[in-house]
Amino acid sequence: MKIVAAFIAALAVGALQQTFINQSSRTPSTAFTNIERIGPANARAFFVFSTERGSSYTIRHDGHAEVTAPKVFRRNFDLKMGLAGRLDRVYFAEYEGDLLLLYETTNGRDRRAFLERMDQKTLKLRWITAIDGFNLGPGLVDGKEAYLVASNLLAKVELQTGSYLWQTPTEDESASEQFLPPRISNDHVVFQVDAENGRTIEVDKETGKVLKVVNGK
């Protein structure tokens, strides 16, 4: 009996050690950073930020962008706008040295949104994905995927190709813009869709199936 008990204890210790190894080796999640607009929303405005690679970006309201980097001449590129309008909000993150831009455009009536992955050395797009959502919140990079949140949509995107792994429509919460980045909770993703009132939507990480909705206040 002592031998059996010792064997079971050894298995338990081994399982705990493996769990610790798996958790410690897991790539930490990274939230997209919100880029504050410089200038009024309905006029000439800019979005300015820098990346860990040392590149500095200035994106104009019309999607025209300028990049400066050490020992590199100033370069330009243009964002896909999807309509004749202006940039309304921009978020960024870095993935495998590339730039991820999550942004939304508007002409005052309609809105378009995109997620793109760009090589920071060449400024060439690896892919761009349209997002069927509005009032974009900050996304989350977790491993090889990104989780996206908008007033009417939750989504998971594979970052190698930009393909959707799932999309989950939500109620039209057009007045809600106080998003926080999604967070991972074991096999679930918690979308904080209304930070002001504490409303959250918890979904299955693999399928996007809604598991729980907490309306908060």
Secondary structure as GFF3:
##gff-version 3
##sequence-region A 1 217
A	DSSP	alpha_helix	2	25	.	.	.	ID=ss1
A	DSSP	beta_strand	30	31	.	.	.	ID=ss2
A	DSSP	beta_strand	33	35	.	.	.	ID=ss3
A	DSSP	beta_strand	37	38	.	.	.	ID=ss4
A	DSSP	beta_strand	46	50	.	.	.	ID=ss5
A	DSSP	beta_strand	56	60	.	.	.	ID=ss6
A	DSSP	beta_strand	64	69	.	.	.	ID=ss7
A	DSSP	beta_strand	72	78	.	.	.	ID=ss8
A	DSSP	beta_strand	86	95	.	.	.	ID=ss9
A	DSSP	beta_strand	98	106	.	.	.	ID=ss10
A	DSSP	beta_strand	111	118	.	.	.	ID=ss11
A	DSSP	beta_strand	125	131	.	.	.	ID=ss12
A	DSSP	beta_strand	140	142	.	.	.	ID=ss13
A	DSSP	beta_strand	145	150	.	.	.	ID=ss14
A	DSSP	beta_strand	153	158	.	.	.	ID=ss15
A	DSSP	beta_strand	164	169	.	.	.	ID=ss16
A	DSSP	beta_strand	183	185	.	.	.	ID=ss17
A	DSSP	beta_strand	188	194	.	.	.	ID=ss18
A	DSSP	beta_strand	199	204	.	.	.	ID=ss19
A	DSSP	beta_strand	210	214	.	.	.	ID=ss20
###
